[in-house]
Amino acid sequence: GEKAATKKVIDALVKALSDDDFIVRRYACEALRGIGEKAATNEVTEVLLKALSDHDSGVRSYACEALRGIGEKAATNEVTEVLLKALSDHDSGVRWHACAALRGIGEKASSKKVIDALVKALSDDDSGVRRDACEVLRGIGEKASSKKVIDALVKALSDDDSGVRRDACEVLRRIGEKAATKEVIDALVKLLSDDDSDVRRYACEALGGIGEKVATNELTEALVKALLDQNSCVRSHACEALGQIGERAATNEVTVALVKALSNDVSGVKWHACEALRRIGEKAATEEVIDALVKALSVEDCCVRRCACAALRGIGEKVATNELTEAVVKALSDDDSIVRRHACEAIGSMGEKAATKNVIDALVRALSDDDSSVRLHGCESLGRIDSKAATEEVIDALVKALADDNWVVRCHGCESLGRIGSKGATKKVIDALVKALSDEDSDVRCHACEALGRIGEKAATKEVIDALVKALAEDDSDVRCHACEALNRVGEKVTRKGIIDGMVAGLGQTWKDTKNLSVDKMRRWLCAICALAVFDDNDMETTEERIVSKSYIDSELVLPGKLVKILIQTEDRVFLRPAVHGCIIGGAAVSIAKNSLWIHERERVTQVLIPKGKEESVHELRQLFSEVVGDVDLKLNIDCK
């Protein structure tokens, strides 16, 4: 093996490949295969290529195996050419090993020439060669999705050898949607009646992988029939295929068959049936389906209970009956933590319709669960129930969650308090959120800012404002952005001067961190700044807003030219008014010539090509420039009179 991969050993094996005894040559090839990639020298490759012409078929076969062991490092054009030649060897064992070697080389062997040779190998007299040709094509995947390949695979689906039929199914599954022709679907549907259970199972898998685009009645009927197959693996994969087809399989016949599958003796069939119903979604929300899923919440196998909860989550708000919510509340006490987590998620998906006292009490208990994933999903679900969760018990539990050991739980605690909003704006909540602004995790601090912003004016205390203004000088730019947005949302009680000073400091820090703000970060800052009407000062009077916007531009914190460029490239209207206002305040000029914008600012000229289809943004830019300049001219004329 690899431990023998010294230069001395490899040199000796290379020499052994010229031995008079063909048995020695075979064993030398086999030893090089065991050494693998560490034998990937030019010298080794050359002698193995030579060995592929050896008069002994065993040596030729083992030489192929050695090249497969070396793998992608042997993927030279010369090696590929010799292996393709070996696919026509008179010995079937050599042909089979040549296929295996091409599979070991991997995607580097996915040229048209190789694929054509593999298509030819699908008609080989030896079934082992045909199977291995399928294996190589499976590894190539979508790159082998030509009509020629697909036609050859359809033919292989009728092969006398069950292994070839099975492997052809697998190749078509890997090719995916590009193989979704009527001929392929018809051939796969036919295989659902194959004598070999493995072939039927692989046909189900292939239909699940490619059937969504062509979900015909014939296809769904065949899969429904497969749900009655005597082999449990076939039944499981038929469920899975219907789930992958999704909503397009949402016929009454399918849902009835999946409900029946939930009563199957085999757990694997049950949980695949649950998963299929989850993927089909709300269209499966019949009374019979709900009853069957609720019943599945009590089975012994925890995997089935997990999938039943997940299915109820996927079906969502439409199914929030008393019987269902009681069953899900019971699942919140399940021994399995994943079941409890999915139960929380299921309640969250039902929303306010699930907001009974029993449900809320159960979610509050979930916030003390030993498993952190249950606690965080409990927080999230309470937030989705929104205002109906604004009880003292819920708020106390969420405040407690802000001190959880797990930072994700603390994030969800903040988020849920923000969703409850002003109805939960007690002093205890606000104090806890202010404390969360000092959390060691930046995501928690961001969520705390967002929660305070959602609470609004009721959070506009001096302590909150001071903490948010302090957050504007944070090292983390996302926290600074969220703090800025929160200050804008807490209302008129906040002095504009304080926010503006904080924003100048915050944006200045961001600019110091990176001289090239990303479009996303710049957009968030502009949203916050625009909320203060900094760029709405069309009459150009000397106001705080105009002073701060000019200070941004003079210090190159915001470059008007960059705003214009981003506006044209992204068509994001957030940048429209700041771009126009910035150009006027900063003394920048924009001219339009044919398919280009020319931006003149600070002794620089920047050309911005106008992409096809973006002319509307240019029109809006021109129109707003005219309006703003007109307002300025009118103001100047009035002042002169």
ZAMARGU-4260 file (C-alpha; in steps of 0.2 Angstrom, whole numbers, plus 5000, padded with zeros to 4 digits):
<rodrens>
0) 5000/5000/5000 | 5004/5018/5002 | 5017/5015/5016 | 5028/5006/5003 | 5028/5022/4992
5) 5046/5025/4992 | 5056/5030/4977 | 5066/5014/4979 | 5050/5003/4979 | 5042/5012/4964
10) 5058/5011/4954 | 5058/4992/4957 | 5040/4990/4952 | 5043/5000/4936 | 5057/4988/4932
15) 5046/4973/4936 | 5034/4978/4923 | 5047/4973/4910 | 5050/4956/4918 | 5049/4940/4907
20) 5036/4932/4918 | 5018/4939/4915 | 5013/4934/4933 | 5027/4946/4939 | 5021/4960/4928
25) 5003/4957/4934 | 5008/4959/4952 | 5019/4974/4949 | 5003/4983/4941 | 4993/4977/4956
30) 5006/4984/4968 | 5006/5001/4959 | 4987/5001/4961 | 4989/4999/4979 | 5001/5013/4981
35) 4989/5024/4972 | 4992/5043/4969 | 5009/5042/4977 | 5014/5032/4961 | 5009/5046/4950
40) 5025/5050/4941 | 5028/5052/4923 | 5039/5037/4923 | 5025/5026/4931 | 5012/5032/4919
45) 5023/5029/4904 | 5026/5011/4909 | 5008/5008/4913 | 5003/5014/4896 | 5016/5002/4888
50) 5008/4988/4899 | 4991/4992/4891 | 4999/4984/4875 | 5006/4969/4884 | 5002/4952/4875
55) 4994/4946/4892 | 4976/4951/4895 | 4979/4950/4913 | 4993/4963/4913 | 4983/4974/4902
60) 4968/4973/4915 | 4979/4976/4930 | 4987/4991/4921 | 4970/4999/4919 | 4967/4995/4937
65) 4984/5004/4942 | 4979/5019/4932 | 4962/5019/4941 | 4971/5019/4958 | 4982/5034/4953
70) 4966/5043/4949 | 4964/5061/4942 | 4983/5063/4942 | 4984/5051/4928 | 4971/5061/4918
75) 4982/5066/4903 | 4976/5066/4885 | 4988/5051/4881 | 4981/5041/4895 | 4963/5044/4890
80) 4967/5040/4872 | 4975/5023/4877 | 4960/5019/4888 | 4948/5022/4874 | 4958/5010/4863
85) 4957/4998/4877 | 4938/4999/4877 | 4939/4990/4860 | 4951/4976/4867 | 4946/4958/4862
90) 4946/4953/4880 | 4931/4958/4890 | 4940/4959/4906 | 4952/4973/4899 | 4937/4982/4892
95) 4928/4981/4909 | 4944/4987/4918 | 4946/5001/4905 | 4929/5008/4910 | 4933/5007/4928
100) 4949/5017/4925 | 4940/5030/4916 | 4928/5031/4931 | 4943/5033/4942 | 4950/5047/4932
105) 4933/5057/4935 | 4927/5072/4926 | 4943/5075/4917 | 4938/5060/4906 | 4921/5068/4901
110) 4926/5074/4884 | 4914/5071/4869 | 4926/5057/4862 | 4925/5048/4879 | 4906/5049/4880
115) 4905/5043/4862 | 4916/5028/4867 | 4905/5024/4882 | 4889/5025/4872 | 4897/5012/4861
120) 4902/5002/4876 | 4883/5001/4881 | 4881/4989/4867 | 4896/4978/4872 | 4893/4959/4872
125) 4899/4958/4890 | 4886/4964/4903 | 4900/4969/4915 | 4907/4981/4902 | 4889/4988/4899
130) 4887/4990/4918 | 4903/4999/4920 | 4900/5010/4905 | 4884/5016/4915 | 4894/5019/4930
135) 4906/5030/4921 | 4892/5040/4913 | 4884/5042/4930 | 4900/5050/4937 | 4900/5062/4922
140) 4882/5067/4926 | 4874/5081/4917 | 4888/5083/4904 | 4882/5067/4897 | 4865/5073/4893
145) 4866/5073/4874 | 4852/5065/4864 | 4864/5051/4859 | 4868/5047/4877 | 4849/5047/4882
150) 4844/5037/4868 | 4857/5024/4872 | 4852/5024/4890 | 4833/5021/4885 | 4839/5006/4875
155) 4849/5000/4891 | 4833/5001/4901 | 4828/4985/4891 | 4844/4976/4893 | 4844/4957/4897
160) 4855/4961/4912 | 4846/4968/4927 | 4862/4976/4933 | 4863/4986/4917 | 4844/4991/4918
165) 4847/4997/4936 | 4863/5007/4932 | 4855/5015/4917 | 4841/5021/4929 | 4854/5028/4940
170) 4863/5038/4926 | 4846/5045/4920 | 4843/5051/4938 | 4860/5059/4939 | 4857/5068/4922
175) 4841/5075/4929 | 4828/5086/4921 | 4838/5086/4904 | 4833/5067/4903 | 4814/5071/4905
180) 4808/5066/4888 | 4793/5056/4885 | 4803/5041/4879 | 4813/5041/4895 | 4797/5042/4907
185) 4788/5029/4897 | 4803/5017/4898 | 4805/5020/4917 | 4787/5018/4920 | 4788/5001/4912
190) 4802/4996/4923 | 4790/4998/4938 | 4784/4981/4933 | 4801/4974/4931 | 4804/4956/4939
195) 4819/4963/4949 | 4815/4973/4964 | 4831/4983/4963 | 4827/4989/4946 | 4809/4994/4951
200) 4817/5004/4966 | 4830/5013/4955 | 4816/5016/4942 | 4806/5025/4956 | 4822/5035/4961
205) 4825/5040/4943 | 4806/5046/4941 | 4808/5056/4957 | 4823/5065/4950 | 4816/5069/4933
210) 4798/5067/4934 | 4792/5084/4941 | 4793/5092/4923 | 4783/5079/4915 | 4771/5073/4929
215) 4758/5065/4918 | 4743/5055/4925 | 4751/5039/4918 | 4767/5043/4929 | 4757/5046/4945
220) 4746/5031/4942 | 4761/5020/4940 | 4769/5027/4956 | 4753/5025/4966 | 4753/5006/4960
225) 4771/5005/4966 | 4765/5010/4983 | 4757/4992/4984 | 4773/4984/4978 | 4778/4968/4988
230) 4795/4975/4991 | 4796/4988/5005 | 4811/4997/4997 | 4801/5000/4981 | 4786/5006/4991
235) 4797/5019/5001 | 4805/5025/4985 | 4788/5027/4976 | 4783/5038/4991 | 4799/5048/4989
240) 4797/5050/4970 | 4779/5057/4973 | 4786/5069/4986 | 4799/5075/4973 | 4786/5078/4960
245) 4778/5088/4973 | 4762/5099/4970 | 4760/5092/4953 | 4757/5075/4961 | 4743/5082/4972
250) 4728/5072/4966 | 4715/5063/4977 | 4721/5046/4971 | 4739/5050/4977 | 4734/5057/4994
255) 4723/5042/4997 | 4737/5031/4993 | 4750/5040/5004 | 4737/5040/5018 | 4736/5021/5016
260) 4755/5020/5016 | 4755/5028/5033 | 4747/5012/5040 | 4761/5002/5032 | 4770/4989/5044
265) 4787/4996/5038 | 4794/5012/5046 | 4803/5017/5031 | 4788/5017/5021 | 4779/5027/5034
270) 4791/5041/5035 | 4794/5042/5016 | 4775/5044/5015 | 4775/5058/5028 | 4789/5066/5018
275) 4780/5065/5002 | 4764/5073/5010 | 4776/5087/5017 | 4783/5091/5000 | 4765/5091/4992
280) 4761/5104/5004 | 4744/5113/5007 | 4736/5103/4993 | 4737/5088/5004 | 4728/5096/5018
285) 4713/5085/5018 | 4704/5079/5034 | 4710/5061/5030 | 4728/5066/5028 | 4728/5076/5045
290) 4720/5062/5054 | 4733/5050/5048 | 4748/5062/5052 | 4741/5065/5069 | 4740/5046/5072
295) 4758/5045/5066 | 4763/5056/5080 | 4760/5042/5092 | 4770/5028/5083 | 4785/5020/5091
300) 4798/5025/5078 | 4804/5042/5082 | 4809/5045/5063 | 4791/5043/5058 | 4785/5055/5072
305) 4799/5067/5066 | 4792/5066/5048 | 4774/5068/5053 | 4778/5084/5063 | 4788/5090/5048
310) 4773/5086/5036 | 4761/5095/5048 | 4773/5110/5047 | 4773/5110/5028 | 4754/5109/5027
315) 4753/5125/5038 | 4740/5137/5044 | 4725/5129/5035 | 4725/5114/5046 | 4725/5122/5064
320) 4711/5111/5071 | 4708/5108/5090 | 4713/5090/5087 | 4728/5094/5078 | 4735/5107/5090
325) 4732/5096/5105 | 4742/5082/5096 | 4756/5094/5092 | 4756/5100/5110 | 4758/5082/5115
330) 4773/5081/5103 | 4781/5095/5112 | 4784/5083/5127 | 4791/5069/5116 | 4806/5060/5121
335) 4815/5064/5105 | 4822/5082/5104 | 4820/5082/5085 | 4801/5078/5086 | 4800/5092/5099
340) 4809/5104/5087 | 4798/5100/5073 | 4782/5102/5084 | 4788/5119/5088 | 4790/5123/5069
345) 4773/5115/5065 | 4765/5127/5078 | 4774/5142/5070 | 4768/5138/5053 | 4750/5138/5059
350) 4752/5155/5066 | 4739/5164/5076 | 4726/5150/5072 | 4736/5139/5084 | 4737/5152/5098
355) 4727/5143/5111 | 4732/5144/5129 | 4738/5126/5129 | 4749/5129/5114 | 4757/5145/5121
360) 4760/5137/5138 | 4768/5122/5129 | 4779/5134/5119 | 4784/5143/5135 | 4789/5126/5143
365) 4799/5123/5127 | 4810/5138/5131 | 4817/5128/5145 | 4821/5113/5135 | 4837/5104/5137
370) 4840/5105/5118 | 4845/5122/5111 | 4837/5119/5094 | 4820/5116/5103 | 4822/5132/5113
375) 4826/5143/5098 | 4812/5136/5088 | 4801/5139/5103 | 4806/5157/5103 | 4803/5158/5084
380) 4785/5151/5085 | 4780/5162/5099 | 4786/5177/5088 | 4775/5170/5074 | 4760/5170/5085
385) 4764/5188/5087 | 4752/5199/5097 | 4742/5184/5104 | 4758/5179/5113 | 4760/5195/5122
390) 4756/5188/5139 | 4766/5191/5155 | 4772/5172/5155 | 4778/5173/5137 | 4787/5189/5139
395) 4796/5183/5155 | 4801/5167/5146 | 4807/5177/5131 | 4817/5189/5142 | 4825/5174/5150
400) 4830/5168/5133 | 4840/5183/5130 | 4852/5176/5143 | 4853/5159/5135 | 4870/5150/5133
405) 4866/5148/5115 | 4868/5164/5104 | 4855/5158/5091 | 4842/5156/5105 | 4846/5174/5111
410) 4844/5180/5093 | 4827/5172/5091 | 4822/5179/5108 | 4826/5196/5102 | 4817/5193/5086
415) 4801/5187/5094 | 4801/5201/5106 | 4802/5213/5091 | 4788/5204/5083 | 4777/5205/5098
420) 4781/5224/5097 | 4773/5238/5107 | 4761/5226/5116 | 4776/5218/5124 | 4785/5235/5128
425) 4787/5233/5147 | 4802/5240/5156 | 4808/5223/5159 | 4808/5219/5140 | 4817/5236/5135
430) 4830/5234/5149 | 4834/5216/5143 | 4835/5222/5125 | 4847/5237/5130 | 4857/5224/5139
435) 4858/5213/5123 | 4865/5228/5114 | 4881/5223/5124 | 4880/5205/5120 | 4897/5197/5115
440) 4889/5191/5098 | 4886/5204/5085 | 4871/5195/5078 | 4862/5196/5095 | 4866/5215/5095
445) 4859/5217/5078 | 4843/5208/5083 | 4842/5218/5098 | 4843/5234/5088 | 4829/5227/5076
450) 4818/5223/5091 | 4819/5240/5098 | 4815/5248/5081 | 4800/5237/5080 | 4794/5242/5097
455) 4794/5260/5091 | 4791/5275/5101 | 4788/5265/5117 | 4806/5261/5117 | 4811/5280/5115
460) 4819/5281/5132 | 4835/5290/5136 | 4843/5274/5140 | 4838/5266/5124 | 4843/5281/5113
465) 4860/5282/5122 | 4863/5264/5119 | 4858/5265/5101 | 4869/5280/5098 | 4883/5271/5106
470) 4880/5256/5095 | 4883/5268/5080 | 4901/5268/5084 | 4902/5249/5085 | 4917/5240/5076
475) 4904/5229/5067 | 4896/5238/5052 | 4880/5227/5053 | 4877/5233/5071 | 4880/5251/5066
480) 4867/5249/5052 | 4854/5241/5063 | 4856/5254/5076 | 4854/5268/5063 | 4838/5260/5057
485) 4832/5257/5075 | 4835/5276/5079 | 4824/5281/5064 | 4810/5270/5070 | 4808/5275/5088
490) 4800/5291/5082 | 4800/5310/5085 | 4806/5309/5103 | 4824/5306/5097 | 4833/5323/5093
495) 4838/5323/5075 | 4855/5331/5079 | 4860/5316/5090 | 4856/5304/5077 | 4865/5313/5063
500) 4880/5315/5074 | 4880/5296/5077 | 4877/5292/5059 | 4892/5303/5054 | 4903/5294/5066
505) 4896/5277/5061 | 4897/5279/5043 | 4915/5287/5045 | 4920/5271/5055 | 4913/5260/5041
510) 4922/5270/5028 | 4938/5268/5038 | 4936/5249/5039 | 4934/5248/5020 | 4937/5262/5007
515) 4925/5253/4995 | 4908/5250/5003 | 4898/5236/4996 | 4882/5240/4987 | 4872/5231/5000
520) 4880/5240/5015 | 4879/5257/5006 | 4860/5253/5002 | 4857/5250/5021 | 4865/5266/5026
525) 4856/5276/5013 | 4839/5269/5018 | 4843/5275/5036 | 4849/5292/5030 | 4834/5294/5018
530) 4822/5290/5033 | 4829/5306/5041 | 4825/5316/5025 | 4843/5320/5023 | 4841/5320/5004
535) 4824/5328/5003 | 4830/5346/5005 | 4825/5352/4987 | 4825/5370/4992 | 4843/5370/4996
540) 4841/5379/5013 | 4855/5377/5026 | 4847/5364/5037 | 4855/5351/5048 | 4850/5338/5034
545) 4859/5348/5021 | 4874/5351/5032 | 4876/5332/5035 | 4874/5327/5017 | 4887/5339/5012
550) 4899/5333/5025 | 4896/5315/5019 | 4901/5321/5001 | 4915/5333/5006 | 4924/5319/5016
555) 4921/5307/5002 | 4910/5296/5013 | 4897/5296/4999 | 4903/5299/4981 | 4889/5305/4970
560) 4897/5297/4955 | 4896/5280/4963 | 4878/5282/4968 | 4874/5286/4950 | 4884/5271/4944
565) 4875/5259/4956 | 4858/5266/4952 | 4861/5263/4933 | 4868/5245/4936 | 4856/5239/4949
570) 4840/5249/4945 | 4838/5251/4964 | 4828/5267/4966 | 4835/5269/4984 | 4850/5277/4975
575) 4840/5289/4964 | 4837/5304/4976 | 4853/5302/4985 | 4862/5302/4968 | 4854/5318/4961
580) 4855/5327/4978 | 4873/5322/4980 | 4878/5328/4963 | 4870/5345/4966 | 4877/5347/4984
585) 4894/5341/4979 | 4895/5350/4962 | 4896/5335/4951 | 4889/5335/4933 | 4881/5321/4924
590) 4880/5321/4905 | 4872/5308/4893 | 4879/5303/4876 | 4872/5289/4866 | 4874/5273/4877
595) 4885/5281/4891 | 4883/5292/4906 | 4898/5303/4909 | 4901/5309/4928 | 4912/5324/4931
600) 4917/5326/4949 | 4932/5332/4959 | 4942/5333/4943 | 4938/5315/4938 | 4928/5309/4923
605) 4920/5292/4924 | 4911/5283/4910 | 4896/5272/4914 | 4889/5261/4900 | 4870/5260/4900
610) 4866/5242/4899 | 4852/5237/4887 | 4835/5237/4896 | 4841/5250/4909 | 4835/5265/4900
615) 4821/5268/4913 | 4833/5272/4927 | 4842/5285/4915 | 4825/5293/4911 | 4820/5294/4930
620) 4838/5301/4934 | 4835/5315/4920 | 4818/5318/4926 | 4823/5320/4944 | 4837/5331/4940
625) 4826/5343/4930 | 4813/5344/4945 | 4827/5347/4958 | 4836/5360/4947 | 4819/5368/4943
630) 4815/5370/4962 | 4832/5378/4965 | 4830/5390/4950 | 4813/5395/4957 | 4819/5397/4975
635) 4834/5408/4968 | 4822/5419/4958 | 4810/5422/4972 | 4825/5427/4983 | 4831/5439/4970
640) 4814/5448/4969
</rodrens>
